[in-house]
Amino acid sequence: MSGQNPVFIPGPTNIPQRLFRAMNVQTIDHRAPDFVEVFAPVLEDLKKVFKTKTGQVIIFPSSGTGGWEATITNVLSPGDTVLVARYGMFSHRWIDLCQRHNINVEVIECAWGTGAPAELFAERLLADKNHQIKAVLVTHNETATGVLSDVAAVRKAMDGAQHHAMLFVDCVSSLASMDFRMDEWGVDLAVSGSQKGFMLPAGMAIVAASQKAMEHSKAATCPRCFFDFGDMIGANANGGLPYTPPLQLIFGLRESLNMLEEEGLENVFARHFRLAQGVREAVSAWGLQLCAKEPGLYSDSVSAIYVPEGYNSDQLTNHAYDVYGVSFGIGLGEMAGKAFRIGHLGALSDVMVLSGLATIEMAMKDLDYQIELGAGVAAAQDYYRKTTGVALSKAA
Ligand SMILES: *Cc1c(COP(=O)(O)O)cnc(C)c1O
């Protein structure tokens, strides 16, 4: 295989050449001034991506799951209660992680394909007269189903109930590809990672904490060491980490932030919308259904697509990989065998997306799906032709 084909999994995403070059650096002493000079502005510039002025950005060498663990252990104590809705594999895994830390999780079960249920949260918070609930946890973009939740609506529900719980948001597959507003939405802990919108390899959890969360961290008794906010912030103040930093990744993050800044965050979001909309036009031309139940829930970073009754989505994604050398996301959890996913986030252009649509069409045709070869591609082409120039991609 040439290694030239883009991946269409929703993370890790395609790494632009520019970031490869930025990471291609020899070891330097992480205590030397040249590292210190690179690192401090990275933390500052990340605030712009989270859209926070008052929050504290904290990064850990780990995947996004480590970011989840950091949020839970730094601000909660065993026995604390959190309120979460389960509507996909990622919200499910965050719940599991809380339970293993002996957090009491009140779960609202929701149909997969729906998002965070602001009204049900409001009901539960109103009923919680003694304010037992310490935090509400929301998966902003449920990567398993391609659903984007309305975090502002959750904040409104919390304020409406006059409840003082904190708001934790998993924005691993939304930050730097769809709009995220930490301060405006009153998010107390936001968790992201290096391998999705930031276009880098996995290896860095990127967390932002509000002043309220930092205050809570003083009394929180969950055991923590590697992920301790206090140790990290203390070391950051001296220009480093409490342990060996992943130097090359941090150099990559520096350049990734430069790329996002050059394109402009709002243009990055517009590009993701346009790419996603082309994919949705193709899905509709194929006569297939998205898992996301209504347009207001559509994610611009990933689409989960049901295959027709009688077909197996794993067979489709395996075929696309084995025969054409292109990776698509498989169906996770409840979606296993029933849906495949097209990741359309990160360093991606309309031309790249068209290649993915053409490939999955060939695979569907090979497996006797009732589609017309070219139908999805043509629908996307039409849309891209009409909208070209709206947000010309620089990221690819
Ligand atoms: C990718 C992802 C994560 C983090 O997963 P890791 O594999 O630990 O990096 C968490 N939440 C969501 C919604 C994700 O898409």
The ligand as a Tripos MOL2 file, in Angstrom:
@<TRIPOS>MOLECULE
LIG
   15    15     1     0     0
SMALL
NO_CHARGES

@<TRIPOS>ATOM
      1 C1        -11.4150    9.9050   20.4550 C.3       1 LIG1
      2 C2        -12.3540   10.2450   21.5510 C.ar      1 LIG1
      3 C3        -11.9830   10.1510   22.9080 C.ar      1 LIG1
      4 C4        -10.6100    9.7780   23.3920 C.3       1 LIG1
      5 O1        -10.1800    8.5560   23.0710 O.3       1 LIG1
      6 P1         -8.6500    8.1600   23.2040 P.3       1 LIG1
      7 O2         -8.5830    6.9700   22.3410 O.co2     1 LIG1
      8 O3         -8.3920    7.8670   24.6230 O.co2     1 LIG1
      9 O4         -7.8360    9.3080   22.7090 O.co2     1 LIG1
     10 C5        -12.8850   10.5440   23.8600 C.ar      1 LIG1
     11 N1        -14.0970   10.9960   23.5260 N.ar      1 LIG1
     12 C6        -14.4920   11.1080   22.2520 C.ar      1 LIG1
     13 C7        -15.8470   11.6530   21.9650 C.3       1 LIG1
     14 C8        -13.6390   10.7330   21.2260 C.ar      1 LIG1
     15 O5        -14.0170   10.8560   19.9480 O.3       1 LIG1
@<TRIPOS>BOND
     1     1     2 1
     2     2     3 ar
     3     2    14 ar
     4     3     4 1
     5     3    10 ar
     6     4     5 1
     7     5     6 1
     8     6     7 2
     9     6     8 1
    10     6     9 1
    11    10    11 ar
    12    11    12 ar
    13    12    13 1
    14    12    14 ar
    15    14    15 1
@<TRIPOS>SUBSTRUCTURE
     1 LIG1         1 GROUP 0 **** ****
